[in-house]
Amino acid sequence: MGRVTLNEVSERAGVSRATASLVLRGSPKISVATRERVQKAMADLGYVYNRQAANMRQSRSMAIGVVETDIRNPYFAELTMAIEEAVHQAGFTLFIGYSRDRLERQRELLDAMVQRQVDGILLLPAIGTTMENVGPVTGQFGPPLIQISRYFTDQFDYVGPDNLVASDELAEHVSSLGCSTAILVGGPDGSSARRERLEGLRRSFEATPTAFDADDSVTTLNNADDGARGLAEALDRGALPDAIIAYSDAVAQGVYAELRRRNLTPGTDVAVASFDDIPLAALQMPPLTSVATSADEVGRAASRLLLARLEGAGAEHQSLLIEPTLKVRASTALWRPRISGGQS
C-alpha cells in the first residue's frame, strides 16, 4: 500500500488541498469544524505529514529565532509569550535563547540560529551590540532581523515602546503633584531605552517647576536587587527627593525595599513612579504608578513585521513605536508636598 497523500486526505474531508495544507500549517484562518474534519480524515487514512520535505519545497525551516536578555524580568516574559502566540498562529516554531546581556553569548546564539536556518530573528540586543558583532545576520543571505525594545542601529527594523512619550507623561504627572525634586534610578548603562527615558525626563522636566538633574541618575542592572543598590547609592550622596522614578517596575521593587529598609514609606514619604506596568505593579503596597509600555503589543507588532518581511513586504527599514499609557496609582496619588521639612 502506497503512502497516503494530502490529496486523498482533502477528498476524504471534502475540502480543497489548499485548505488541508492550511490545517497542517496551523493557520488561524481555518474554522474549528473544518480543522477537526481534516484531522479526522488524516487519522482515518493514517496520513503522516513529512514536514522536512514540505519545508524543503518552500525553502523554509518554519522556525523563528528570538534572542532576549533575561527571562526573569516579567516584561520580557510577557514579550516572549506574545511573540510565541503570534508566530504559532502563522505556523512557525519559536526557538528562544537568552544572552544575559553578554555579547559573546549573544553571538553564539545568533550563529547557532543562522546555522539552523531559522527564517527570521527577533533580537533584544545586549548592551554594546554593534553591526560587527551580530555576525552572519548582516550578510547578504542572512535572515531578516527585527530589533525589539532596544536598538543599536537603524540598519534593521525596530519595534518598541515610545519612551520619549512615556517620559513626557511621567514627568507631567510627577510635576502636577507639586514635587520640587525628582531623580531617575536604574537602567543598564548603554541601553537605548534608558537613554531615551533619561533624555525624555530631562527635556520634559525643563518645562516644569520640578528640578531634575540627569547627572543625579544612577545606572543599574534591570532587576530588584540592583534597584535597591542604585537607590542606596543615590540617597547616600544627596537628600531625599520628592519623587523617585524607577527605570522599570523590576527596579521599582528594589526601590520599595530600600525605602523600607530606611524606614521610609513609598507613596507617603516619597512619590514613586516607574515604567512598564507589569501585572505586579498594581499588586505592590502601595500600588505602583507606572507607564504601560505594552510588552504584548510590542511582541505582536514585531512578529507581524517579521512575518511581512518573510513575505517580501517593503524594503525600507521601519521604526514602529508603541503608544504608552500612564496608570496612576497610590504610590504617587498618596503623596503630598512636605511642609517645613515634615509631612503635610
TAFEN-V793179 format. One line per field, one symbol per residue. ss: DSSP state (H for helix, E for strand, L for the rest). burial: 1 if it has 9 or more other C-alpha atoms within 8 Angstrom, else 0. A space follows every 50 residues. Layout:
ss->???
burial->???
//
This chain:
ss->LLLLLHHHHHHHHLLLHHHHHHHHLLLLLLLHHHHHHHHHHHHHHLLLLL HHHHHHHHLLLLEEEEEELLLLLHHHHHHHHHHHHHHHHLLLEEEEEELL LLHHHHHHHHHHHHHLLLLEEEELLLLLLLLHHHHHHHLLLLLEEEEELL LLLLLLEEEEELHHHHHHHHHHHHHHLLLLEEEEELLLLLLHHHHHHHHH HHHHHLLLLLEELHHHLELLLLLHHHHHHHHHHHHHLLLLLLEEEELLHH HHHHHHHHHHHLLLLELLLEEEEEEELLHHHHHLLLLLEEEELLHHHHHH HHHHHHHHHHLLLLLLLLEEEELLEEELLHHHHLLLLLELLELL
burial->00010100111010101011111001100100001011011100001000 00001100011111111111101111111111110111111111001111 11101110111011000111111111101000011110000111111111 10000111111111111111110110111111111111001111111111 11011101011111001111111101111111111000001111111111 11111111110001111111111111110011100111111111111111 11111101110000000000010101111111111110000010
//
